[in-house]
Amino acid sequence: MNALAILLYDKKDAKVGDLISLGHIASPATIHAALKKLTHSELICFRNAVDSRAKYAELTELGLKRFNELAKAITK
């Protein structure tokens, strides 16, 4: 969720394929499982690109709220 939030903060689209290829964070299978859990928890959602087969990940309102709560807790 951190990588996704950072990309969105930088006004960049977060392609699911790009997130899965972040090998310095974890293996692709582990990232895929994490994305699945975040989706099931309604913290992120996916949208299809209009002109391609790519999917983009986005934080939901609940996900953004949770991320902000975590950020506040870290800064205390």
N, C-alpha and C positions, 0 to 999 in steps of 0.2 A: 504494500500500500504506500510505503514511503516513496519508492521510485515513481509510482504513478502520480502521487501528489506533487512531487518535484517537477515532473514533466508538465503537468497541468499548470503549475504555478509559473513556469517559464513560458506559458502560452504555446506549448507544443502538443501536437496530437500524440496520444499514446497507443500505437498499434500493438495489438496483442502479440504478434510475432516478434516485435522488438522487445517487448517485456520478457517473453519467454527466452530470448537469446541473451539475456543479461547473465552470462556465465560467471561473472565475479560475485554474484549474489548467491546463486544456487544452481542446481542442475535444472534443465528444462522441465523435467518431470515434476520436480518439487515446486517450481514456479507455477506450472499448470495446475497442480493440486491446490496451491494457495489461492490462485485466481478463482478456482471453482468454489472454494470455501468462502471467499469474500463475496462472490456472487450470491451464494446460498444465504449468506448473512445479510444480504441487501446493502452491503457497503460499497459495492461497485456494480456497474451495469455495462453492457456492451451495446454499441451501435454499429450498424453496417455502413460502410462508405457508399456513397451514391454511385460513384463511377468505378468501383473495383470490388474485388472479393475480400478486401481487408476488413477486419473488425477493429474497432477502437474501444478502449476501456475508458470509463469515466467514473469519477466518484459520484455516488448518489448524495442527496442531502444528508442522509444519515451518516454516510461515510465521511463527508466533509465535517460534519459536527463532531464525529468521533476523532478524526485527525486533529481538529483544533483543540479538543479536550486533552489529547495526548501531548500536543505541543505545549500547552499551558502547564501540564504536570511536569514536563521535562525542564522548563525554564524556572520552576520554583526551587 
